[in-house]
Amino acid sequence: MFDFEKLVEADKYLLLTLNGSESLYWDGCMTVYTTTMVWIPLAVVLLYVLIKNNNIKTFFILLIAITLVFVITDGVTSTICKPLFERFRPTRDPELMYYVDVVNGYRCAAYGFMSSHAANSFGIATFIMLLMRNRVLSLSLFIWAMLNCYSRVYLGVHYPGDILGGITVGVLGGVLMYKLYKFICNKIRNAGSRDWISTQYTKSGYLVSDIHLLLMVLYGTFAAIPIIAFFTLQQH
């Protein structure tokens, strides 16, 4: 018979194993990584790539689809699941809150199941993977999303179970909206079709040079985060 209590205990044990460290520097890195501001350059370059590689009609369909990815992932996790399940975050759980490493008093709101960060990250990552069809970019986005998830466990604001639930919602939301995007494009005079595939383009018709630009900004941000964390630590 399935033992739910053992699963919950395993979730708590895994959280305490992965949460925090003895390093103020890594605390700073995880804090910077989980903020929205640090990823704005990547979002701007992504917007540029979408505009450059699509006509106006297709671009606006894409913009709506990406917006709906966030509406679905954030809506399911924050609007439905968190108030429905009322599972305390580790930093708010009366049984665990004094054992969790809390970074700079960062505790978030009371409930954490499912993780919106995980859902949003995997939602947009899945959608872009399916859209651009480039192996290196897909792997890089997967790493980006997984590190985003890990940062939430490190900071103690989510259990691994919260993260797993969020990932599930994110992947499903990304796949659903991509299929809807393709369906609409096929109905509207094949607005998203690509007939001129070559080594300069991905399988879905995106310029490989633009994929490289996205990768450069992504890994540039990865490299910048430890530097930002170092100077932030020096200021304190």
WOMO-V386796 format. One record per helix or strand of 3 or more residues. SS is the DSSP state (A for helix, B for strand). FROM is the first residue (numbers start at 1). TO is the last residue. Records with the same first field share a line. If there is no record, write none. Layout:
SS=FROM-TO / FROM-TO
This chain:
A=4-18 / 24-33 / 37-52 / 56-85 / 116-132 / 135-154 / 160-187 / 208-235
